[in-house]
Every structure is written in C-alpha cells, then in structure tokens.
C-alpha cells in the first residue's frame, strides 16, 4: 500500500507541544521504517486548518481519489482537520473505499466502524479545541477592553508589559514622541522631519524605510495619547498613563487642520484662505518665472486666481504681495489699543473671581452627569451580554453615550483649568486683537499673518482683485470703530 505523508504547522497555534514540520517528517519516517510502510511523497503546508481551503491538503485528497495512493500518513488527526468539512471528507473517503488506511505515530486507527468512530471523535475534539481557543481569545479581549487596555500593538512611545497586561510609557522613546508633538505644534518640525526623527529612533515601515506622511498624520491624531482608543468600531476609555497633555494634542490637531498646502515644491502661504466672490469657487495659486535679460534677470511671481470650476467667471488673478498687503490692512483694522486691553483684562480679573465661586458647583454637577452616563453604559452592556440588545444598536448607542461622556470630561477639565468657558476665549480674543497691529507691521511673516487672519475672520472672498472678509464676532465690532489702529489711538479711549 502506498502512503502520502501530510505534515502541517500553523503559525497561529498556541500549543507549544505541536511539533515543527521538520520534526513531524522525522517522526513519520522513523515510524514508517519500523512498520515497513511505503511513503511515496511528503506534502507539507504552513496554514491553519480551522477553515476549509488548504491548497496542499486538497492536492493530497485528489491524488487519493485518483488512486495514486491508498493511505495518508500524518503525525496526528488534528494535522488533517480542525473543521467539520475536512474531517467529514476524510471519513467519506474511508466509507467509499478510496482511502484504505490512515497512519499516525501518536494516534491509533484501524479502518473499521469502531476505528472511524474514534477518528470522528478525534476530529470533533480538534474542532472543539479551535472553537474553545477562539472563544477564550474573545473573552480575553473583552476583559482587556473592560480593563481599559487596548488589545493591540503599543503606540509609539509605549511598551507592553505582558505580565501586568498593560501599556506602559517607554521612558526613553516617549521623550522623542513628546518632542515631536511639541515641535509640530510650534511649527519647528514638519511631518517629514518627524518621520526622519522617528526613523532615527527605531520607528520605520516594514520595508525598513521611514514612515510615510500618512503614517505620521495617523500617529499625530491617535487619541490613545489622551486616554481614548477605538476597537471594533467602539470607543473605549483607556487606563494607561499619558505623557501628552490634552492641550498639546488639541494644538497639534489645529495645526494639522490649518497646515499649508504645497504644490510642486512651492509654498503658497495664503492658499485656502479665500473663495471667489463672483462664482464661489476655490482660489488656487500658481508660481511663474519671468526672465528680464537687460534689467532684473530671473524674477519669480506667485499669483492667486479663481479655479473657475463651478461656472464661467470673469475674475482676474492677483499677485501675492498685493493680496498680502490687503490682508495686513484687514488685520490692522481690528487691532486693539493696549489701554483698552489693560482695562478689559481688569474686568476679566474681576469676573474671574466671581466665576471661581461658581465653578465648584458646576464641576460637581458635571461629575454627577458623568456617573449617570457610566450607569447607562453599564446597563447597555448588560443588555447586550444578555442578548436583549442587537449588536449594531449596542455599538451605535454606546458610541453616542461615550462621546457625550468625553465631552463632559472635557468640560470638567476646562472648568478646572479655565473656570468659565467664556473667559479663555475672551482673553484669547484680547491677545489676538492687541497683537494684530504688530503682526500687520512685521515683515516676512506670511504664515503668521494667514493664521491670525483666520482667527479674526471667516468667509474671505476675492472680488475684482480686492480681498473682502466677514469678521468674526467681536472683531466686527472693533472694525466699526475705525479703519486702523493709528486712527483709533488718537482720540478713542475705552468708555
């Protein structure tokens, strides 16, 4: 009788007692030599048997069906099948007589009703092992989520403590990660430089190259650094230590959202600032080079113009220096005199004392509401585990409650650090308005100019080569009081 030896080892099997393919081959050879059995072929495969579809295994069965061999040699029945389909095919081949014998160094089998019954039990036991292992893994994942532990690879700056089953701060690499956040927030580093720095400290792609810009953005927007993580479309609250503050993380997100676009190696500082006042289309930028042979030589220009993608438009281009000067005028028109700022800050100091007296009560009320949400989340989880709530409904409702909880927690942090929610924005408004004239008068500060421009106004538009703006609340009132800082300070004082 001719046998085909089938050896398999799956990388996802946790049982360390399972022999390697090389060891299985040697065990089979030794056993075959003792039993004086003929093996015409060794078929090896590194693939799980949890589901049907193993290519090498299929080839072995086809050869059995064609009569090229009459028996299969394997180390143990679980090497042949861990699912009901493949196990059933083996039994069926025995029933039809196409498969005459099975040999295992670690398992007894004879082609008889009793032998097939025992073999069927072995296949069933193998399937039970796989099913139970899968359920244990899922149970472990659920417990990790309840403990606030992200069941995945540690993000940059963290290491996983396996005995303690938690993500811990890497005392060395976390410093470089925090510096990357700080430098990006301050504008000192760009995404490419961050990728280079991380590469120097061991963070790279699978091909050994530095991280792509998309991977850098993903790292900078990972909410794990502020205590949150998403798993299987659900938000969870992590219990890990954090080394990135919420304020720093938020500043990085603002920086990412206002990051300047660069086309073909040229930086256009005012791209994305305005729309066309005639047709509403976006404003694009172009870099042009002209050569004046007799006078100035090579001269570079930057133009801004309507893309004209929505409908026919008659608007013409505007040169960047002209656009920049108009934006400086817009910022200067809402500059706040220092005497006004001093007076307003005194009023804010007075109001802040009153606000602090009310903050404690607001924090208590918000904490009570947060506990109520926790109770709702626990009730929702109980309903899901009891099977009374559909999985999709559970995820949707949980994410909704979780987002509300995060908002409440943010409110508590703001109340603890800033007091009333309006005091912080009001102080920021005063600082921006005071610095407006300095920014408008400074030179070579296009990026800062654009940033402040977006802070004081929205809906910028270009019409007939003239930049217009709709000032934000507060700045619109300042603009009404005069055309520039220099005109106001001559005779207007706070009333």
Buried (B, 14 or more C-beta within 10 A) or exposed (E): EBBBBBBBBBEEBEEEEBBEBEEBBEBBBEBBEEEEBEBEBBBBBEBBBBEEEBEBBEBBBEBBEEEEBBBBBBBBBBBBBBBEEBBEBBBEBBEEEBBBBBBBBBBEBEBEEEBBEBBBEBBEEBBEBBEEBEEEEEEEBEEBBEEBBBBEEBBBBBBBEEEEEBBBBBEEBBBBBBBBBBBBBEEEBBBEBBBEBBBEBEBBEEEEEBBEEEBBBEBBEBBBBBBBBBEEEBBBBBEBEBBBBBEBBEBBBEBBEEBBEEEEEEBBBBBBBBBBBBBEBBBBBBBEEEEEEEEEEEEEEBBBBBEBEEEEBEBEBBBBEBBBEBBBEBBBBBBBBEEBBEBBBEEBEEBBEEBEEEBEEBBEEBEEBBEEBEEBBEEBBEBBEEEEBEEEEBBEBBBEBBEBBBEBBBBBBBBEEBBBEEBEEBBEBBEBBBBBBEBBEEEEBBBBBBBBBBBBBEEBBBEEBEBBBEBBEBBBEBBEEBEBBEEBBEEEEEE
